[in-house]
Amino acid sequence: MQLDQQFTWRERRIAWGCSGSGPAVVFCHGTPWSSALWEPFANALADTFTVYLWDMPGYGASSKDADHAVDLGVQSEAFAALVSHWELERPHVIAHDYGGAVSLRTLLLHQATFASLCLVDVVALRPWGSPFFTLVKENADVFGQQPTAVHQGALEAYISGASHQGLRPEEMAMLAGPWLDDAGQAAFYRQIAQADERFTAELEPFLDGITIPTHIVWGEDDTWIPVDRARRLHEAVPSSTLTVVPDAGHLIQLDAPVALATDLRRWLSAVTGS
């Protein structure tokens, strides 16, 4: 699926695309990823659903202006505006990593209406953020000025840690590619520098008020956001169900694609009655 559409919001250009027919399903990516991570799953579901992909401002094919904030507060406002632009009243939302916090904030703080929510290895509960995040937050300008080869090595080593199975060269190229030109390198460190747990702290008190069908999927071997967060989130959201996928890390889309695709289709079939 091509992100062949653009939505302009607060001078940011948000790239998006849609395909298929049927109930609306919106995919939300995390960091440091883009919608490309969800594309095979969206394509597979387009036979039954109208699927939407988008890149958050500062990510993927969307604009990466150095003057534009890219924190989770801004991203949730952007998502709320995008859902309104699409005129979707009750989409089904599937979110990964940061996309979880973005979707939850959009639902709980911006009064969006979703039909259901599927949270896949998401940022939602404190604590989160690796030692690398802390180091970058304190030295973002320095990291942004690294020689290209040094930046690429550090980036690829960082990304590798998200997979339990190991990444093929073409997968690494897909994940790292948006961050390798000059604008991408600066944007990569800028989004880390703006990461802040206060954005999830603001939504945590409202989790027990979620009443829509909510499904949680987690890689059992996720070292970025350990599986105990999945169980805590399951307890915090009374309406939720939980699937833990063995032999999968944070990049569950690449570590266990068949298991994840099967679970997503089962979930969507159940909540849509299709």
C-alpha positions as CSV (number, residue, x, y, z in Angstrom):
1,M,0.0,0.0,0.0
2,Q,1.3,3.4,-0.9
3,L,1.1,6.4,1.5
4,D,-0.1,8.5,-1.5
5,Q,-2.2,11.0,0.5
6,Q,-1.2,13.9,2.6
7,F,-2.9,15.6,5.5
8,T,-1.6,19.0,6.5
9,W,-1.9,19.7,10.2
10,R,-0.2,22.6,12.0
11,E,2.2,23.0,9.1
12,R,3.1,19.3,9.4
13,R,2.6,16.9,6.4
14,I,1.2,13.6,7.5
15,A,1.5,10.8,4.9
16,W,-1.2,8.3,4.8
17,G,-2.9,5.7,2.6
18,C,-5.9,3.4,2.6
19,S,-7.1,0.3,0.8
20,G,-9.8,-2.3,0.8
21,S,-13.5,-2.2,1.8
22,G,-15.5,-3.0,4.9
23,P,-15.2,-1.8,8.6
24,A,-12.4,0.8,9.1
25,V,-9.2,-0.5,10.7
26,V,-6.4,2.0,11.5
27,F,-2.9,0.9,12.3
28,C,-0.6,3.1,14.5
29,H,3.1,2.5,14.4
30,G,5.7,3.2,17.2
31,T,9.3,4.4,17.4
32,P,11.7,4.2,15.7
33,W,9.5,2.6,13.2
34,S,7.0,3.7,10.5
35,S,3.8,2.4,9.0
36,A,6.0,0.1,6.8
37,L,6.1,-2.3,9.7
38,W,2.3,-2.7,9.6
39,E,2.0,-2.8,5.8
40,P,1.9,-6.6,5.2
41,F,-0.8,-7.0,7.9
42,A,-2.8,-4.1,6.4
43,N,-2.6,-5.6,3.0
44,A,-3.7,-9.0,4.3
45,L,-6.7,-7.5,6.0
46,A,-7.8,-5.3,3.0
47,D,-9.9,-8.2,1.7
48,T,-12.3,-7.7,4.6
49,F,-11.7,-4.2,6.0
50,T,-10.9,-0.7,4.9
51,V,-7.4,-0.4,6.3
52,Y,-5.6,2.9,7.0
53,L,-1.8,3.4,7.4
54,W,-0.1,6.7,8.4
55,D,3.3,7.9,9.5
56,M,3.4,10.1,12.6
57,P,4.9,13.6,12.1
58,G,8.6,13.2,12.3
59,Y,8.6,9.6,11.1
60,G,8.7,7.7,7.9
61,A,7.4,9.6,4.9
62,S,5.9,12.4,7.0
63,S,7.6,15.8,7.4
64,K,10.5,16.0,9.8
65,D,10.8,19.8,10.4
66,A,13.3,20.5,13.2
67,D,11.0,23.2,14.6
68,H,8.1,20.8,15.1
69,A,7.6,19.0,18.4
70,V,7.1,15.3,18.0
71,D,6.3,14.2,21.6
72,L,3.4,11.9,22.5
73,G,1.1,14.8,23.3
74,V,1.5,16.2,19.8
75,Q,1.2,12.8,18.2
76,S,-2.1,12.1,19.9
77,E,-3.5,15.5,18.9
78,A,-2.4,14.7,15.3
79,F,-4.1,11.3,15.4
80,A,-7.3,12.8,16.7
81,A,-7.2,15.4,13.9
82,L,-6.5,12.7,11.3
83,V,-9.4,10.5,12.4
84,S,-11.7,13.5,12.1
85,H,-10.2,14.3,8.7
86,W,-11.0,10.7,7.6
87,E,-14.6,11.1,9.0
88,L,-14.3,7.8,10.8
89,E,-16.8,7.6,13.6
90,R,-15.9,4.2,15.2
91,P,-12.7,2.8,13.7
92,H,-11.0,-0.3,15.0
93,V,-7.5,0.7,16.0
94,I,-4.4,-1.5,16.1
95,A,-1.4,0.0,17.8
96,H,2.3,-0.9,18.4
97,D,4.8,0.6,20.8
98,Y,4.4,4.5,21.0
99,G,1.3,4.0,18.9
100,G,-0.3,2.5,22.0
101,A,0.2,5.7,24.0
102,V,-0.9,7.8,21.1
103,S,-4.1,5.8,20.6
104,L,-4.9,5.6,24.3
105,R,-4.4,9.4,24.7
106,T,-6.6,10.0,21.7
107,L,-9.3,7.8,23.2
108,L,-9.1,8.9,26.8
109,L,-8.0,12.5,26.6
110,H,-9.3,13.7,23.2
111,Q,-12.6,11.9,23.4
112,A,-12.2,10.0,20.1
113,T,-14.7,7.1,19.6
114,F,-13.2,3.7,18.7
115,A,-15.1,0.5,18.1
116,S,-12.2,-1.6,19.5
117,L,-8.6,-1.3,20.4
118,C,-5.8,-3.8,20.0
119,L,-2.5,-3.0,21.8
120,V,0.6,-4.8,20.6
121,D,3.8,-4.5,22.7
122,V,2.8,-0.9,23.6
123,V,4.2,2.0,25.5
124,A,1.4,2.6,28.1
125,L,2.6,2.1,31.6
126,R,5.6,3.5,33.4
127,P,8.5,2.8,33.6
128,W,9.6,2.8,29.9
129,G,12.6,4.0,28.0
130,S,16.0,2.3,27.8
131,P,19.4,3.5,29.1
132,F,20.1,4.5,25.5
133,F,17.0,6.8,25.7
134,T,18.4,8.4,28.8
135,L,21.8,8.9,27.3
136,V,20.4,10.4,24.1
137,K,18.0,12.7,26.0
138,E,21.0,14.2,27.8
139,N,23.1,14.6,24.6
140,A,20.7,14.8,21.7
141,D,22.6,17.6,19.8
142,V,25.9,15.6,20.1
143,F,24.3,12.4,18.8
144,G,22.7,14.3,15.9
145,Q,26.1,15.4,14.7
146,Q,27.8,12.0,14.6
147,P,29.4,10.9,11.4
148,T,26.9,9.1,9.2
149,A,28.7,5.7,9.5
150,V,28.8,6.0,13.3
151,H,25.1,6.9,13.4
152,Q,24.2,4.0,11.2
153,G,26.1,1.6,13.3
154,A,24.5,2.8,16.5
155,L,21.1,2.9,15.0
156,E,21.3,-0.6,13.6
157,A,22.6,-2.0,16.8
158,Y,19.8,-0.3,18.7
159,I,17.1,-1.7,16.3
160,S,18.6,-5.2,16.4
161,G,17.8,-5.4,20.1
162,A,14.1,-5.2,19.4
163,S,14.0,-8.5,17.6
164,H,14.2,-11.9,19.4
165,Q,14.7,-13.9,16.2
166,G,17.2,-11.6,14.4
167,L,16.6,-9.3,11.5
168,R,17.2,-10.0,7.8
169,P,19.1,-7.4,5.9
170,E,16.0,-6.2,4.0
171,E,14.1,-5.9,7.3
172,M,16.9,-3.8,8.8
173,A,17.0,-1.6,5.7
174,M,13.2,-1.0,5.9
175,L,13.4,-0.1,9.6
176,A,16.6,2.0,9.5
177,G,16.2,3.6,6.1
178,P,14.0,6.7,7.1
179,W,16.7,7.7,9.7
180,L,19.8,7.6,7.5
181,D,19.8,10.9,5.6
182,D,20.6,14.2,7.3
183,A,17.0,15.0,8.1
184,G,16.4,11.5,9.3
185,Q,19.4,11.4,11.6
186,A,18.5,14.6,13.3
187,A,14.8,13.5,13.6
188,F,15.8,10.2,15.1
189,Y,17.6,11.8,18.1
190,R,15.0,14.6,18.4
191,Q,12.1,12.1,18.9
192,I,14.1,10.4,21.7
193,A,15.0,13.6,23.3
194,Q,11.3,14.5,23.5
195,A,10.2,11.2,25.0
196,D,8.7,11.8,28.5
197,E,6.8,9.5,30.9
198,R,4.5,12.3,31.8
199,F,2.5,11.6,28.7
200,T,1.6,8.1,29.9
201,A,1.2,9.2,33.5
202,E,-1.6,11.4,32.3
203,L,-3.6,8.5,30.8
204,E,-2.9,5.8,33.4
205,P,-5.7,7.0,35.8
206,F,-8.3,6.5,33.1
207,L,-7.4,3.0,31.9
208,D,-10.0,1.3,34.2
209,G,-12.7,3.4,32.5
210,I,-12.1,1.8,29.1
211,T,-15.3,0.0,28.1
212,I,-14.7,-0.8,24.4
213,P,-13.4,-4.3,23.5
214,T,-9.6,-4.2,24.1
215,H,-7.1,-6.8,23.2
216,I,-3.5,-6.9,24.2
217,V,-0.9,-8.9,22.3
218,W,2.7,-9.2,23.5
219,G,5.9,-10.9,22.6
220,E,7.0,-13.2,25.4
221,D,10.6,-12.3,24.9
222,D,10.2,-8.5,24.5
223,T,13.3,-7.0,26.1
224,W,12.3,-3.4,25.3
225,I,9.0,-3.6,27.1
226,P,8.9,-6.8,29.2
227,V,5.9,-9.0,29.2
228,D,5.1,-8.0,32.8
229,R,3.7,-4.7,31.4
230,A,1.3,-6.7,29.3
231,R,-0.1,-8.4,32.4
232,R,-0.2,-5.1,34.3
233,L,-2.1,-3.5,31.4
234,H,-4.5,-6.4,31.2
235,E,-5.3,-5.9,34.9
236,A,-5.7,-2.1,34.5
237,V,-8.2,-2.4,31.6
238,P,-11.2,-4.4,32.8
239,S,-12.5,-5.0,29.3
240,S,-9.3,-6.5,28.0
241,T,-8.1,-9.9,26.8
242,L,-4.5,-11.0,26.5
243,T,-2.4,-13.1,24.1
244,V,1.3,-13.7,24.8
245,V,3.2,-14.9,21.8
246,P,6.2,-17.2,22.5
247,D,9.6,-16.8,20.7
248,A,8.8,-13.2,19.8
249,G,10.4,-9.9,20.9
250,H,9.3,-6.3,20.6
251,L,9.3,-6.5,16.8
252,I,6.6,-9.2,17.0
253,Q,5.5,-8.3,13.4
254,L,8.9,-9.7,12.2
255,D,9.5,-12.3,14.8
256,A,6.1,-14.1,14.7
257,P,4.2,-12.7,11.7
258,V,1.9,-15.7,11.3
259,A,0.9,-15.9,14.9
260,L,0.3,-12.1,15.0
261,A,-1.7,-12.1,11.8
262,T,-3.8,-15.0,12.9
263,D,-4.5,-13.4,16.3
264,L,-5.4,-10.0,14.7
265,R,-7.8,-11.6,12.2
266,R,-9.4,-13.7,14.9
267,W,-9.8,-10.6,17.1
268,L,-11.2,-8.4,14.3
269,S,-13.6,-11.1,13.2
270,A,-14.9,-11.4,16.8
271,V,-15.4,-7.7,17.3
272,T,-17.0,-7.1,13.9
273,G,-19.0,-10.3,13.7
274,S,-17.5,-10.9,10.2
